[in-house]
Amino acid sequence: MTNIYDKHDAAFNLVSAYVILRGNTPIGKIALKFPKDGMGRLTCFLHLYKSPMINAHVSGCGYDKRTAVISKAVANLDSNSLDYIHVKNDIIKLQEMFAACKGHDFDSIFYNNTEYSLFRAV
C-alpha cells in the first residue's frame, strides 16, 4: 500500500508553488509546472492578489529556467495598467528585485530582503 507521502510526491512531482509576502501579509503566489523531460516548456502562473493572474513560458536547457520564467512573468506585469493599480508599488519593487538578480537563483533575492519574503508551499 502506498503511503500518503508517496501519493503527495507523485501528485506534485512536476509542480512547485510559492507564496509571496510583504511583511507578514500574503500578496501573491507563484505556481510552476515543470516539463516531464526537463527540457520542455516550463510554465509560470503569477498572481498578485487584487489583480489579474498572468503566465509566462520558457523552454530549453542549460540555464536556470525557474528564474527565467518567473523573471519573465514579473517583467510582464504592467504597473501602469488600471488592472494592477492596487499592487503598483509591489510590481515596481518586484521588477527591481528580479532585474537585480540577473537571472541567477530567484529565491536568493528574497533571503536578505527586509520587505518581501518567499515561502515554498509545494
N, C-alpha and C positions, 0 to 999 in steps of 0.2 A: 504494500500500500504506500502510495506517495504521501510524504508529509506536507503540511501546509507551506513550509518554506520552499520546498521544491516546486510546488504549484505556483507560488508567488514569483519565484525566479523565472519559471517558464513563461508566465503571463507577461512579465515586464522585461524580458531579456533584451529587447530591442528598443526600449523606451527609457528616457530619463526625464525627470520633472524637477523643477526648481521653483522656489518662492523667493521673490524679491521683496525686501523690507526696507523702509525708510524709518530708521529708529526701530521701534517695536511694532510698527504698523505695516501689514502686508499691502503692497501697492501693485503687485502683478505676479505673473507666473510665466515660466518658460517651459515648454514641452518639446522634447526632441524625439524624433522617430528615426532610428538608425537603419541603414540598409542591411540585408541579410549577409551580403558578401563583403561588407566593409568598404567596397569601392563605389557602390552605387550612390543614389541620391539620399542625402541627409536632409530632413525637413525640420524646420523650427517653427513652432507656433508661439508667438509672443503676445501676451495680453496684459496691458496696463489697465487696471480697473478704472471704470468710468470712461473707457474709450474702446473703439473697435479692436478686435483681435486681428493681427496680421500674421503672415507666414513668409518664409524665405526658404530657398533650397540651395544646396551646393553638392557637387559630386567630385569624384576623382580620388586620388590618394597622394600621400607624401607630404601632407600638411595637416595642421590642427583644424579639422573640419568643424568641430564644435564651436571653436572661437570664431571661425569664418562665418558660419551660418547665423550665429547669434549677433555678431557684429553687423552683418548684412541686414538682419531684421531691425536692429536698433537704428541703423543708419536710415532705414526706410520710413521711420516714424516722422511725421511732419508736424513739428511743434507749432507751425503757423495755421494748421487746419483747425477749424471750429470743432471737428470731431475729437480733437485732443486737447482742447482748451483747459480741461480740468487737470491735466497731467503735464502741461507745458514745461514747467520747471524740472520735473523728473526726466522728461525726454532730453532736455538740453544737457543735464548733468550726466545721464547715462551715455549719451552720444560722446561727450567729452571723455568719460572714463574708458569707453571702448576704443576710441581713437588713440588714446594714450597707450593702450596695451599693445598696439601694433601687431595684432594677430597672434599673440603669444599667451596661451593659458588664461582664458577669460575669467575663470573663478579667482585667480590670484589678484585681480584688480579690486576685489572686494575684501581681501584679507586685512589691509591696513586702512580701509575706508571707515571713517567715523560716522558717516551719514547713512550709507547704504550697506546692506548685507545680503548674502545669498545663501539659501539653505536648500540642500538637495532633499527632495521629498521621495523620489523613487529613483 
